[in-house]
Amino acid sequence: MRSRGSQNRLSGNSFGSRVSALIFTMIATMATIYVAGRLWQDAQSRVYLIQQLEKRTSQ
């Protein structure tokens, strides 16, 4: 038979693992959004540079 202390420890561990998984998921989501934003910014910069190059070469 388990004592109350061991039951509390087990439930505490499962709570801690849930919190760890939640924090990991939040960090992974923020990293994904950051990378997507940087890729979007890079694409916009490329479009701008191509437009400027086309303007200067057509003159």
N, C-alpha and C positions, 0 to 999 in steps of 0.2 A: 504494500500500500504506500502511496506517495504522501509525503507531508505537504502542508500548504506552501512551505518555502520553495520546494522544488517546482510546484505548479506555478507559482509566481515567477520563478526564474524562466520557465519554459514560455510562459505567455509574454514575458518581457523580451525574450530573445526573438520571438516571432514579430513582436511590435517593432523591435529595432531593425530587423531585416526588412520589414515593410517600409519603414522610414528610409532606410538606406536605398531600397529600390526606387522609392519615390524621388529622392534627391538625385540619384543617378539618372533617372528618366528626365527630370527637369534640366539637368546639366546637358544631357545629350540633345534635348530639344532646343535649348538655347544655342548650343554649338551648331546644330543643323541650320537654324535660322540665321546665325551669323555668317556661315559659309555661303548660304544661298544669297544673302544680301551682298556679300563681297563679289560673288559671281555676277549678280545683276549689275552692280556698279562697274565691274570690269567690262561687261557687254555694252553698257551705255558709253563708257569711255572709248571703246573701239569704234562704235557708231559715230561718235563725234569726231574722232581723229580721221576716219575714212571720209566723212563729209568735208572736213577741212582740206584734206589731201585732194579730193575731187575738185573742189573750188579752185585750188591753186594750180592744178594741172590743166584745167580747162581754160584758163585765162591766156 
